[in-house]
Structures are given as structure tokens and as C-alpha cells.
Amino acid sequence: MELNTSNDLSRKIASLLFYLFMMNFAALFVLYALAHILYPGSHYPIDNIESWPNEVRIHTSIAANFYIYAFLTLFFVTVLWPYYRKEWAIFKHNLSRNVRLGIGFYFVGITAMAVVNAILMALGINMDNSENQEFITQAFRHYPLYVFSFTLMAPLIEETVFRGFIFEFFDRMNLTERTKTILFFVTSIILFGSIHITTELIEHRDVLRALVVGLPYFVIGASICTVYYLTKSLFAAVLTHFIQNFVSSIMMLLLILLESAGIEMVGIFHLLHILSHLRFSFIL
């Protein structure tokens, strides 16, 4: 049993390190390589991505995220297969409750987002689209197949890292249950939200703006944390994350169709706009 536990921990550490490597180090080189593959004969400096033509930057960023998530998914499923089998068994053991909570907290999350947005509007704070959201809009307009892949792959990877790994990390500590719970929620929410506002900080260097446009990520992150905590099931959290991304994808497609038909975004269309916030960490 100790050997199995040690092996399981090694697999998780290896997966986490690979995730950090892909998202923080390999990403730049993947972006650079794709720029030269998709636009042969062009010379784009790796140390000055901001100078690239906008179309090139958007296309290669979206493609890079697709391939990075594909690499991560393949690696995680291969290395963590025993972990996922165990988690799937946990999910199935109390299937009805896990599904109900997974779906229910999707609605809790979007309701909380609507409340937060209403409060910000009442305070006169405009909730602009995040840089991630703008990139996703461009992806849907020009490269929709990439986005559907993100919708399927991102929930598994992000929930494994930001819920499963973090919860187990604190659960192993010799602390009170209350302390473990607080640390899990705070760490998970902050890290999950932070990776989705990195672009904002880099592009605008405005912490307040980053926090405001990043609120949907923090709110939904808190909702998914609650699902995981109540069910102790990774796949219940994945379900909530998947529904959020899937519904947001449908909303985004609907918005694009309405815009192409020349219909102004008022009333219910503004609500669709609010709900269309997706959660992906796009590379600039």
C-alpha cells in the first residue's frame, strides 16, 4: 500500500510539473513554432510577439492553446490513468447526487456572476471583456474547431490541477479540517482565477482592471470548489466546468449569429453576452 501511495504521488507531481512546464515555458516555443509552420517564410521574433501582425498573433495563440491542451490531456490521461479510474468509481458510486450537485452549482455560479455584474453596474463599474474573452470571440469567428476542443479538454486538466491536486495537497497536512478547507478554497480560487487574468496584467499592467474583468473566473472557481468539497468527486467538478464551457460556447455562437444577422445586442442578448464568459488561459 505504501508503495502504491508513493507511486500515485509521483505520478501527480510529474503531471503537475508537466502542466507548469507547458503553460509557462513550452508555450512560448510552441507559439513561435506554429507561427513559422502556419506562415512559412515569415520572420517573427520570439522576443517581441507584440510586433507580430494581429492576425498572426491571434491565429497562432489559439492554435498553440489547442495543441498545448492536447499534449496535456494525452499526458495526464496516460500518467494518471489509475487516479482517474479511482475518481470515476467515486463519481459513479453516488452518481445521482454528484450529477445533481454538478449541474446545480453551474446555475449557482452563473447566478452569482449575474449578481456581481449587477452590483458592479450599480457602482458605475463597466465589466469589460477580458483579453481571454476577446481571443475566444476571434476563435469562434475564424477557428471554431479549436474552441470546441478546448471546451472538452480544459475541464479535465484544470479540475485535476486546481481542485484535485490542491485538495489532496492540503488534505495530507496535519491540520484541522476547518483549516484544510479554508486553505483549499482560498488557494484554489486564487490560483484558478489568476491564470486567467495573467494576460490582462501583461497587456494593461492594471491590477484593478484585471481583478474586475477576472471576477467571473473567481466566482465560477468558488462554485466549482464547493462542488468538489461537497462531493469529494473530481468528475462532479469536471461536469460543472464542462457545462459552463459548453453553454458559454453555445451562447457565443448565438451571439455571433445574431451579430451577423444585424440584430442589436439588447435585453436578452445582453444577458447572453454576460453568460458567454469562458475560462481558458490564452497565450499572447
C-alpha positions as CSV (number, residue, x, y, z in Angstrom):
1,M,0.0,0.0,0.0
2,E,2.8,2.5,0.8
3,L,4.5,1.7,-2.5
4,N,1.2,2.3,-4.4
5,T,0.7,5.6,-2.5
6,S,4.2,6.7,-3.3
7,N,3.8,5.8,-6.9
8,D,0.5,7.7,-7.1
9,L,2.1,10.8,-5.6
10,S,5.0,10.6,-8.0
11,R,2.6,10.5,-10.9
12,K,0.7,13.5,-9.7
13,I,3.9,15.5,-9.1
14,A,5.1,14.6,-12.6
15,S,1.8,15.7,-14.1
16,L,1.8,19.0,-12.2
17,L,5.4,19.8,-13.3
18,F,4.5,19.0,-16.9
19,Y,1.5,21.3,-16.6
20,L,3.6,24.1,-15.3
21,F,6.3,23.5,-17.9
22,M,3.8,23.5,-20.8
23,M,1.9,26.6,-19.6
24,N,4.9,28.7,-18.6
25,F,7.9,27.6,-20.6
26,A,7.0,25.5,-23.6
27,A,4.1,27.7,-24.5
28,L,6.3,30.4,-26.0
29,F,8.2,28.0,-28.1
30,V,5.0,26.3,-29.3
31,L,3.7,29.7,-30.3
32,Y,6.9,30.6,-32.2
33,A,7.0,27.2,-34.0
34,L,3.4,27.4,-35.1
35,A,3.9,31.0,-36.4
36,H,6.6,29.6,-38.8
37,I,4.5,26.5,-39.7
38,L,1.3,28.4,-40.3
39,Y,3.0,31.3,-42.1
40,P,6.1,29.8,-43.8
41,G,8.8,32.2,-45.0
42,S,7.8,34.8,-42.5
43,H,10.2,36.0,-39.8
44,Y,8.6,36.7,-36.4
45,P,10.9,37.5,-33.5
46,I,10.3,35.3,-30.4
47,D,11.4,38.1,-28.1
48,N,8.8,40.6,-29.5
49,I,5.5,38.9,-30.0
50,E,3.7,42.2,-29.7
51,S,5.2,43.2,-33.1
52,W,3.6,40.3,-34.9
53,P,0.6,41.1,-37.2
54,N,-2.6,40.9,-35.2
55,E,-4.0,38.1,-37.4
56,V,-0.8,36.0,-36.9
57,R,-0.8,36.6,-33.2
58,I,-4.4,35.6,-32.8
59,H,-4.3,32.5,-35.0
60,T,-1.1,31.1,-33.5
61,S,-2.3,31.9,-30.0
62,I,-5.5,29.9,-30.5
63,A,-3.6,27.1,-32.2
64,A,-1.0,27.0,-29.5
65,N,-3.6,26.6,-26.8
66,F,-5.2,23.8,-28.7
67,Y,-2.0,21.8,-29.1
68,I,-0.9,22.5,-25.5
69,Y,-4.1,21.3,-24.1
70,A,-4.0,18.3,-26.4
71,F,-0.4,17.4,-25.1
72,L,-1.6,17.9,-21.5
73,T,-4.7,15.8,-22.0
74,L,-2.7,12.9,-23.5
75,F,0.0,13.1,-20.8
76,F,-2.5,13.4,-17.9
77,V,-4.7,10.5,-19.1
78,T,-1.7,8.3,-19.7
79,V,0.2,9.1,-16.5
80,L,-2.8,9.5,-14.2
81,W,-5.0,6.6,-15.5
82,P,-5.1,4.8,-12.1
83,Y,-6.1,8.1,-10.5
84,Y,-8.9,8.8,-13.0
85,R,-10.2,5.3,-12.7
86,K,-10.5,5.7,-8.9
87,E,-12.1,9.1,-9.3
88,W,-14.6,7.8,-11.8
89,A,-15.5,5.0,-9.4
90,I,-16.1,7.6,-6.7
91,F,-18.3,9.6,-9.1
92,K,-20.4,6.6,-10.1
93,H,-20.8,5.4,-6.5
94,N,-23.1,8.3,-5.8
95,L,-24.0,9.2,-9.3
96,S,-27.3,10.8,-8.8
97,R,-26.2,13.2,-6.1
98,N,-22.9,14.0,-7.9
99,V,-24.7,14.8,-11.1
100,R,-27.3,16.9,-9.3
101,L,-24.7,19.0,-7.5
102,G,-22.5,19.3,-10.6
103,I,-25.4,20.7,-12.6
104,G,-26.9,22.6,-9.7
105,F,-23.8,24.6,-9.0
106,Y,-23.4,25.6,-12.6
107,F,-26.7,27.6,-12.0
108,V,-25.4,28.8,-8.7
109,G,-22.2,30.1,-10.4
110,I,-24.0,31.9,-13.2
111,T,-26.5,33.4,-10.8
112,A,-23.6,34.7,-8.6
113,M,-22.0,36.1,-11.7
114,A,-25.2,38.0,-12.6
115,V,-25.4,39.4,-9.1
116,V,-21.8,40.5,-9.1
117,N,-22.3,42.1,-12.5
118,A,-25.4,43.9,-11.4
119,I,-23.5,45.3,-8.3
120,L,-20.7,46.5,-10.5
121,M,-23.1,48.2,-12.9
122,A,-24.8,49.9,-9.9
123,L,-21.4,51.2,-8.8
124,G,-20.8,52.5,-12.3
125,I,-18.0,50.0,-13.0
126,N,-18.0,48.7,-16.6
127,M,-17.3,45.0,-16.8
128,D,-15.3,44.9,-20.0
129,N,-14.5,41.6,-21.8
130,S,-11.2,40.1,-20.7
131,E,-8.4,39.5,-23.2
132,N,-9.2,35.8,-23.0
133,Q,-12.8,36.6,-24.0
134,E,-11.7,38.7,-27.0
135,F,-9.5,35.8,-28.2
136,I,-12.3,33.3,-27.7
137,T,-14.6,35.6,-29.8
138,Q,-12.0,35.6,-32.6
139,A,-11.6,31.9,-32.3
140,F,-15.3,31.3,-32.8
141,R,-15.4,33.6,-35.7
142,H,-12.5,32.1,-37.6
143,Y,-11.3,28.9,-35.9
144,P,-14.3,27.3,-34.2
145,L,-12.9,23.7,-34.2
146,Y,-10.1,24.8,-31.9
147,V,-12.5,26.1,-29.4
148,F,-14.7,23.0,-29.2
149,S,-11.5,21.1,-28.4
150,F,-10.7,23.5,-25.6
151,T,-14.2,23.0,-24.3
152,L,-13.7,19.3,-23.9
153,M,-10.1,19.2,-22.7
154,A,-9.8,22.2,-20.4
155,P,-12.3,21.0,-17.8
156,L,-10.4,17.7,-17.2
157,I,-7.0,19.3,-17.0
158,E,-7.9,22.4,-15.0
159,E,-10.0,20.5,-12.5
160,T,-7.3,17.9,-11.9
161,V,-4.8,20.6,-11.2
162,F,-6.8,23.3,-9.4
163,R,-9.2,21.1,-7.5
164,G,-7.9,17.5,-7.3
165,F,-4.2,18.2,-6.7
166,I,-4.7,21.2,-4.4
167,F,-7.3,19.5,-2.2
168,E,-5.1,16.4,-1.8
169,F,-2.1,18.6,-1.0
170,F,-3.8,20.2,2.0
171,D,-5.6,17.0,2.9
172,R,-2.2,15.4,3.5
173,M,-1.3,18.1,6.1
174,N,-1.6,17.6,9.8
175,L,-4.2,20.4,10.2
176,T,-7.7,20.8,11.4
177,E,-10.5,20.1,8.9
178,R,-11.6,23.7,9.0
179,T,-8.1,24.9,8.3
180,K,-7.7,22.5,5.4
181,T,-11.0,23.6,3.9
182,I,-10.2,27.3,4.1
183,L,-6.7,26.8,2.6
184,F,-8.2,24.6,-0.2
185,F,-10.9,27.2,-1.1
186,V,-8.6,30.2,-0.9
187,T,-5.7,28.7,-2.8
188,S,-7.8,27.0,-5.5
189,I,-9.9,30.1,-6.2
190,I,-6.9,32.5,-6.3
191,L,-4.7,30.3,-8.5
192,F,-7.6,29.4,-10.8
193,G,-8.6,33.0,-11.2
194,S,-5.0,34.3,-11.5
195,I,-4.1,32.2,-14.5
196,H,-7.0,33.7,-16.4
197,I,-6.1,37.3,-15.7
198,T,-2.4,37.0,-16.4
199,T,-2.9,38.3,-19.9
200,E,-4.7,41.4,-18.5
201,L,-1.8,42.2,-16.2
202,I,0.7,41.7,-19.1
203,E,-1.2,43.7,-21.6
204,H,-2.6,46.6,-19.5
205,R,-0.5,46.5,-16.3
206,D,-3.6,47.4,-14.4
207,V,-4.3,45.2,-11.4
208,L,-7.8,46.7,-10.7
209,R,-8.9,46.2,-14.2
210,A,-7.6,42.6,-14.2
211,L,-9.5,41.9,-11.0
212,V,-12.7,43.3,-12.3
213,V,-12.7,41.5,-15.7
214,G,-11.5,38.4,-13.9
215,L,-14.4,38.3,-11.4
216,P,-16.3,35.6,-13.5
217,Y,-13.3,33.3,-13.1
218,F,-13.1,33.8,-9.4
219,V,-16.9,33.4,-8.9
220,I,-17.1,30.2,-11.0
221,G,-14.0,28.9,-9.4
222,A,-15.6,29.3,-6.0
223,S,-18.7,27.4,-7.3
224,I,-16.7,24.5,-8.6
225,C,-14.6,24.4,-5.4
226,T,-17.9,23.9,-3.5
227,V,-19.0,21.1,-5.8
228,Y,-15.7,19.3,-5.2
229,Y,-15.8,19.8,-1.5
230,L,-19.3,18.5,-1.1
231,T,-18.9,15.5,-3.4
232,K,-15.1,14.8,-3.0
233,S,-15.5,13.8,-6.7
234,L,-13.2,15.2,-9.3
235,F,-15.7,14.3,-12.1
236,A,-18.5,16.2,-10.4
237,A,-16.3,19.3,-10.6
238,V,-15.4,18.4,-14.2
239,L,-19.1,18.2,-15.0
240,T,-19.8,21.7,-13.7
241,H,-16.7,23.1,-15.6
242,F,-17.8,21.3,-18.8
243,I,-21.4,22.6,-18.6
244,Q,-20.1,26.2,-18.1
245,N,-17.8,25.9,-21.1
246,F,-20.3,24.1,-23.3
247,V,-23.2,26.6,-22.5
248,S,-20.8,29.5,-23.0
249,S,-19.8,28.1,-26.3
250,I,-23.4,27.9,-27.4
251,M,-24.1,31.5,-26.2
252,M,-21.1,32.7,-28.1
253,L,-22.2,31.1,-31.3
254,L,-25.6,32.5,-30.9
255,L,-24.2,36.0,-30.3
256,I,-22.1,35.7,-33.5
257,L,-25.1,34.6,-35.5
258,L,-27.2,37.5,-34.1
259,E,-24.5,40.0,-34.9
260,S,-24.1,38.6,-38.5
261,A,-27.8,38.9,-38.9
262,G,-27.6,42.6,-37.9
263,I,-29.6,42.2,-34.7
264,E,-28.5,44.6,-31.9
265,M,-27.4,43.1,-28.6
266,V,-30.1,44.4,-26.2
267,G,-32.2,42.9,-23.5
268,I,-31.9,39.1,-23.5
269,F,-28.9,39.4,-25.9
270,H,-27.0,41.4,-23.2
271,L,-27.7,38.5,-20.8
272,L,-26.3,36.1,-23.4
273,H,-23.2,38.3,-23.5
274,I,-22.7,38.1,-19.8
275,L,-23.1,34.3,-19.8
276,S,-20.6,33.9,-22.6
277,H,-17.6,34.3,-20.4
278,L,-15.4,31.2,-21.0
279,R,-12.5,30.1,-18.9
280,F,-9.4,29.4,-20.9
281,S,-5.8,30.6,-20.5
282,F,-4.9,32.0,-23.9
283,I,-1.4,32.9,-24.8
284,L,-0.5,36.4,-26.2
